[in-house]
């Protein structure tokens, strides 16, 4: 149950991994959009239920390490409902608007963007947020546009991981920061078997109850197992031309933060 099939997203490969299935690379984006279209309305609720709220601590750790400063321009890819974007703006405080800081949320699923935009309007967060449709492998932004690129729980869903990392470098200014928060590979042996049991038995059942879509959360669990381990992701980030790559494990490797810079 916990075995990890080989990753299939290498450059030039006409196939892609969609969970434990192998699909044509051209088919994967629509399949992923279907997953997030299905869960968009209760996506944030499911994050709280799945992690018992721990994802909030992980995201706080991400913003802590990012250390955003007023006047910077941020791109949050696969930003969905804007959770990371609003955290960045909240960390910047009132200076964000005065210093013309902006967070651009880019996501491939229109419904996720609608949910996030509506939620930000309800919270009165307006002037510093921009919502843009786009995929991580072909971002609709000019070269050297942003001071920081963040992606949280989205990198494992892209069709071509290496192309997405290359795009991250392209849109960053020299000296710009790359920061990825993603589910990863558990490093504590006592936790690993319990995590497997929880992932494969509890999470799909929870998805069935809360969002009436068991298959979506079965895919999410499988996509975590297909994702490169921490050290391999370091190598792939470096291969994309980013430097000073480091990572931090969170909760025994259940999640990991990877940091890099465009030198």
C-alpha positions, 0 to 999 in steps of 0.5 A, a space after each residue: 500500500 505504501 510503495 512508491 511507483 516511479 515518478 513519470 514527469 521527466 522531460 520528454 516523457 509523453 506520460 504523466 503520473 495522475 496519482 498511481 495512474 499513468 495518463 497521457 501528459 496532455 490529459 493531466 491538467 484537465 484531470 487535476 482541474 477536475 479534482 480542484 473544481 470538485 473540492 473548491 468550495 470546501 477545500 480550506 475546511 478539508 485542509 483543517 480536518 485532514 491535518 487537525 489544523 497543523 497546516 496552519 502552523 506549516 503555512 505560518 512557518 513558510 511565511 516566517 521563512 519568506 520574511 516578506 518586506 514592504 514594497 516587494 512583489 510576490 507570486 503565489 502559484 497554485 495559490 487557489 483560495 489565497 490562503 498564502 497570499 493573505 498571510 503574506 499581506 497580513 504579515 506586511 500589515 498596513 505598510 503593504 498598501 502604502 508601499 505598493 506591495 502586491 501578491 499575485 495569485 496564479 492558479 489553473 482552476 478557475 473555481 478555486 480563484 473565484 472562491 479565493 477572490 470572493 473570500 478576500 472581498 468578504 474580508 476587505 482585502 482588495 487593493 493588494 491582491 491580483 487573481 490570474 489564471 495560468 499553469 505553473 509550466 507556462 506562467 503568463 508573466 514577463 521575465 524577472 517580474 517578482 521578488 518572491 515565488 511561493 507555491 504551497 501544496 501545488 508543485 506535486 500537481 503539475 504535469 512537468 515538474 522541471 518545466 515549472 521550476 524553470 518557470 519559477 526561475 524565469 519570473 524571479 528577479 535576480 536575488 529573488 526567493 523561491 519557497 515551496 511548501 509541499 507534502 513530502 516523505 516521512 523521516 520518522 519510522 514510527 510515524 511512517 506506518 501510522 501516516 500510511 494508515 491514516 492517508 489511505 484509509 481515513 483521508 479518502 473516507 473524510 473526502 467522501 463525507 465532507 465533499 462527496 468526492 472520495 476519488 479526489 482525496 484518493 488522488 491527493 494521497 497518491 500524488 503525495 507518494 509519487 512526489 520526489 523525496 526531499 533530497 531529490 527535489 533539492 537536486 531538481 531545483 538546482 538543475 533548474 538554475 536556482 541556488 542556495 537550495 535548502 529544506 526543512 522538514 515539518 512534522 517529521 517530514 509529513 511536509 517540507 519547506 524548500 528554499 532557493 534563490 535566483 542568483 
